[in-house]
């Protein structure tokens, strides 16, 4: 890392929690990350949106841990704990080139927030060395705009979730405090991402640059989905690519809430598809409800994921 990027880790404010932990001294903040990068898995992945996965897979790198604590997270093994192998920035760069050599369409950085400064350094150096495929930033969108600006002109494709419209539900389900509300930070972050990369550009079926906003549908309308889509239409435009995810599955601590103990119903999902079409959205990715269990990984296995493919509308 550059001197400036290293200094950031002496008083970490990479995410909205602003823990100010001195990670270079071995301290950790809320997320649990210290000075070293931790990855749980990397390799070609076919469970992303069609233009991201393509025919040869997205080169996913799963970082651990995460700055949210979603009680239903399908990746809870690595998001709620520090799980995996410690690597250096140079080793991360080597992984980039391994994934490119394996034919992956892109480098997909999953849950990257705690390592933004490391990642910025690695991408800059990898591009100097001739890495040619796009970088995908796959995030929960609980981000600081100032940290995202470190990635300007380095990230090609932003793939944020917009999880919740309401601050109370964000606090209950993801431990995002009301005093630093998830919806407000997500809106600012997604607007910054749009500023950096614009709308999604797809060439020969493969994403090259731009923004895709994901939204996971929750049972009983808990996420405030329609309000989120209205905001996207008004602030990003109806040409924005939206991924409407049906893969909610009652995992981890979801049993604490009766409404979260079930999968979403077909009519809940279909109602939102109709709403998106009525609002004039032109680019919507959809999923089959039956595929939900296929997206549940086990990071204790060498290959955590079953091979699945998305679908588009």
Secondary structure as UniProt FT lines:
FT   HELIX           3..8
FT   TURN            9..10
FT   TURN            16..17
FT   HELIX           23..25
FT   STRAND          37..45
FT   HELIX           50..53
FT   TURN            54..56
FT   STRAND          58..63
FT   TURN            71..72
FT   TURN            74..75
FT   HELIX           76..79
FT   STRAND          85..87
FT   HELIX           89..101
FT   TURN            102..103
FT   STRAND          106..110
FT   HELIX           113..115
FT   HELIX           116..128
FT   TURN            129..130
FT   STRAND          134..139
FT   HELIX           145..148
FT   HELIX           149..151
FT   TURN            152..154
FT   STRAND          157..161
FT   HELIX           167..174
FT   HELIX           178..180
FT   HELIX           182..197
FT   STRAND          201..203
FT   TURN            204..205
FT   STRAND          206..216
FT   HELIX           219..221
FT   TURN            222..223
FT   HELIX           225..235
FT   TURN            238..239
FT   STRAND          241..245
FT   TURN            252..253
FT   HELIX           254..256
FT   HELIX           258..261
FT   HELIX           266..278
FT   TURN            279..280
FT   STRAND          283..286
FT   HELIX           289..295
FT   TURN            299..300
FT   STRAND          311..312
//
